[in-house]
Amino acid sequence: MMRPGPVYIKDENTGKMATVASVPKIGRLMTQRTKVGNSAYLLLGNPDNSIKAGSLVTLVIGEYRKEHIRVQ
């Protein structure tokens, strides 16, 4: 299965970005949907804690874009 393209969230106020976390022996921490209707999961790295709870972010997964998501 092909990767969806860029995957990240971007803080709408600061412009800071969090991308998919990666571990050397495993790779990107992101699952793939195997069937329509199944869920997929990913872990985003925010090592400097620049994106805080309450921030509004934009989620980008390939060509999909969802704006104004509040971080919990």
N, C-alpha and C positions, 0 to 999 in steps of 0.2 A: 504494500500500500504506500502511496506517495505521501510525503510530508505536506502539511497544509500551506507551507510558506512561513512568513514571519509570525511568531507567537509572542505577545508581550502585553503588559498593561502600562499605561502612561498616566501619571498624575496630571490632571488637567490644570492645576494651579502652578506647580513647580516645573513641569516638563520632565521630571525624573521617570526613568523606565525600569521595569522589572521584567526580566526574561526568564525563560524556562530554565530551572536549575539543572545542573549536569554534574554527574559523578564520574571520575575517570574510568572505573571498571564497568560501570553500567551504561553510561551515556545520559541522554536527556531523560528527565523524570516526567514522562508524558505517555499515557496509554493511547491506544487507537481504538476507535469504534469498529467492531467486527460486523455488526448488523445495524440496520436502520432502527432507531428507537433505543439502542443501548447507550449508556453513558460513557464518557471518557473523562479522565482526570489528568491534571497536571499540577506540578509544584513550581511556583515562581520564586526566584531568588531575590531577596531584598536585604542583602547583607549589611548595608549601612542604615537600615530602618528608616529610609527616606520617605517611604510611602506609609503613612500612618492611618490608624483606624479613624474613620470619619471622612477621609479624603474622597474626592470624586475622581474616578479613573475612567479611561477608555480602554476596552478590551479589544485586541486585534488578533484574529486567528485567520491567517491567509487573507482572503478578500472580505471575510466577515468582520464587521466593526460594530461594537455596541458602546455608546457613550453614556456618561453620567451614572456610572455604577458606584454606589457608596461602599467603601471598604468597611467590613465588619470588624 
